[in-house]
Amino acid sequence: MELSGLPPVRLHDLRHISASLSLLEGNDIKVVQERLGYSSRQITSDTYTSVLPQLARREAESITSANPATSPTTCASRSTSRARRSATT
């Protein structure tokens, strides 16, 4: 390592780098959980969504796309409709 001029990297750091890159590439969190040997998907999610905001955003978007009634666009249009109704009454 000294000859390369790179800072020292622990094996544990490489494990986190591998998991982070895998999740950023869109690999399923369950696959990453199993590769890391975590006992549950929740532990993996808790560990990496705090480090990778993109992952948290992607999970939220997938939940929203599964239930269109909760999408930000749908909620915004409902708010506008309610505001129009209350303005006319």
C-alpha positions in Angstrom: 0.0 0.0 0.0 2.8 2.4 0.8 4.2 2.2 -2.7 0.8 3.0 -4.3 0.3 6.1 -2.3 -3.2 5.1 -1.4 -4.5 5.3 2.1 -4.8 2.0 4.0 -8.2 0.2 3.6 -9.5 -2.4 6.0 -11.3 -5.5 4.7 -14.4 -4.3 6.6 -14.3 -1.0 4.6 -14.2 -3.0 1.3 -17.3 -4.9 2.5 -19.2 -1.7 2.9 -18.0 -0.3 -0.4 -19.1 -3.5 -2.2 -22.5 -3.4 -0.6 -22.9 0.3 -1.3 -22.0 0.0 -4.9 -24.2 -3.0 -5.4 -27.2 -1.1 -4.0 -26.5 2.0 -6.0 -26.4 -0.2 -9.1 -30.0 -1.2 -8.3 -29.3 -4.7 -7.0 -32.1 -6.0 -4.7 -31.5 -5.3 -1.0 -32.4 -8.9 -0.2 -29.5 -10.1 -2.4 -27.1 -7.8 -0.7 -28.4 -8.8 2.7 -27.8 -12.4 2.0 -24.3 -11.7 0.6 -23.3 -9.8 3.7 -24.8 -12.4 6.0 -27.2 -10.0 7.8 -30.1 -11.7 9.6 -32.8 -9.5 8.1 -33.5 -7.1 5.2 -34.3 -4.4 7.8 -30.7 -4.4 9.2 -29.3 -4.0 5.7 -31.8 -1.2 4.9 -31.2 0.6 8.2 -27.4 0.5 7.6 -27.3 1.6 4.0 -30.3 4.0 3.6 -28.7 6.3 6.2 -25.5 6.3 4.2 -27.1 6.4 0.8 -29.9 8.9 0.5 -30.4 7.8 -3.1 -31.3 4.3 -1.8 -33.9 5.7 0.6 -35.4 7.9 -2.2 -35.5 4.9 -4.5 -37.3 2.8 -1.9 -39.8 5.6 -1.2 -40.5 5.9 -5.0 -41.0 2.2 -5.4 -43.6 2.2 -2.6 -45.3 5.3 -4.1 -45.4 3.7 -7.6 -47.0 0.6 -6.1 -49.8 2.8 -4.6 -50.5 5.7 -7.0 -53.0 7.2 -4.6 -50.1 8.3 -2.4 -47.9 9.7 -5.2 -46.8 13.4 -4.7 -48.5 14.4 -7.9 -51.8 12.8 -6.9 -51.6 14.3 -3.4 -50.8 17.7 -4.9 -53.7 17.6 -7.3 -56.1 16.6 -4.5 -54.9 19.5 -2.4 -55.5 21.9 -5.3 -59.0 20.4 -5.8 -59.8 20.8 -2.1 -58.6 24.4 -2.2 -60.8 25.2 -5.2 -63.9 23.6 -3.6 -63.4 25.5 -0.3 -62.9 28.7 -2.2 -66.2 28.3 -4.0 -68.2 27.5 -0.8 
